Amino acid sequence: MSEHYPQHGSAVQPFPPAPHGNVPVAQHAAGAPAITAHRAPRLAKAGHARNRTDLPFVYEGGGRVGLWIKVFLLNLLTLGFGYPWAVVMKERHKASRTFVEGRRLVFIGTGGSLIGKWIKWWFLTLITFGIYGFWVRGKLEKWTIENYDFA
């Protein structure tokens, strides 16, 4: 028997080997799949789901190196004042590759709509000697979530 399979007589019975050389997912004797958190992405990748958009949440990565270079250059060349537009670039990239229950996400926020809030948040951080800065991340996250929608 393969090292990936449990020994005969145990309570776990194996599935046939998964395509693409992935480790097969075991099944309990009662019939419920024994999928651990680290194996869930492999299950979708191995083609066990009907298609990737049938899963409740799917992120199709890719193209991140070019994005990070653009974001870095934008922040560098604008001395950080382009950060709101960099946030929008990253969120649009993420949204364009994310499906929730088969529906693609879109990010509708703009750098122009964030810049006013950004200046206000950093002004408050400055006058409170950095104390308000602890809330800036949460405010930015809230703004980001409010600007997601379905395509």
N, C-alpha and C positions, 0 to 999 in steps of 0.2 A: 504494500500500500504506500501511497505517496505520503511524504511528510506533511502535506497540507490537509490530509484527511484524518479524522479521528479513528481510533482503533475500532475494530468490529466489536459489537456488544455494548458500545456506549450509547447514551441517550441522544446523540447527535448523528444525523445521517447526512452525507454530503450531496450537494447538487453536482451535476456534471461540470467539468472544468469550464470556466468563463472564457469567452473569446479574448483575443489580444494578450494572452498570457497572464491575465490577472489571477490572483488567488481566488478560488471559488468561495462562495458564501455558504456557510453551513445552515442546516435547517433543523430545528428541534423536532423531537419525535411527535409532538402534538401538531406540527405543521406550520408553526409560526417562524418566519425567518429570523435568524440570530444575527442581526446586523448591528455592528458597533458603530459609534460615531465616526471613527476613522475609515470605515469601509463604505459608508453611504455614498461619498463622491465616486468611489470606484464602481459601485453598482450602476449608477447612471452612465458613467463613462463606458462601462463594459457592454452597454446596449441592453440591459435587462429591463429597462423601462420601455414602453412603446415608442416614445420619442422624448427628447430632452424637455420639451415644453409641457409634458404631462406632469412634471414634478411641480410641487407648490412654489419653489423658488429656484431659479437657475441663473447663474452668472457666467456668461461666456467671455472669459478674459481674452486678452490679446491686444496688440498695438499699444501697450503701456509704455514701452521705452520711448517712443516718439512723443507721446503725451507728456511724460515726465521731463523730457528735454525742453519742450515748448513751455511748460509751466516754470521750469527753472529759469529759462531765458527771460520770460515775461517778468518774473519777480526781480531778476538781476538788473535788467535794463530799466525798469521803472522804480528801482530802489524800494520795492515792496508795495508801492501804491497800486500796482496791477493785481494784487492778491485777490480782490473780489472776482476779477475776470478769470484768474487761474482756478479759483474754486468752481466757477461755472463750467470751465472747460473740463475739469475732472469729473464733475457730477454728470454732465452731458455724456461723457464717454462711458461712465458707469451705467447710466440709465439706458443708453442705446444697446447695451449688451445684457440687460437684465430682463427676465421674464418672471411674472408672478401669476401662477395658475394659467399659464399659456398666453398671457397678455404682456406685451412689451411696455416698459416704463419709458416716459419722456421727462426730461427736466425742463421746466418752463421759466426758471429764474434767469435773470440777467445780471451782469456785472453792474450796470447802472442802477438797478433796484437795490443792490447790496451795498454800494459805495457809501450812501448816506448813513445807513445803519453802522457800517464799519467805522466810519469817522466818529460817529457818536459814541460807539463802544470804546474806542481807543481814547477818546477825550475823557470819558468817565474813568477809564483805567488810569490815565495820567493824573487827574485831579484827586483820585482816591489813593494815590501812591501804589498802584498795582493791585489793590484789593478787588476792584471790579473785574480785573482780568480773569479771575476764577469763574466768572459767569459768562465770559465771552464765548468760550467753546460751546456751552449749552445753547446760547442764543444763536450762534452760527448753525448748530445742528438743527435747531427748531426751524430756522429759516429754510434750510436745505430740505427738510422733510415736507414743509408746507408747499414747496415748489415742485414736488413730484406729482405726476399724473399718469394715467394710462393713455397709450396711443390710440 
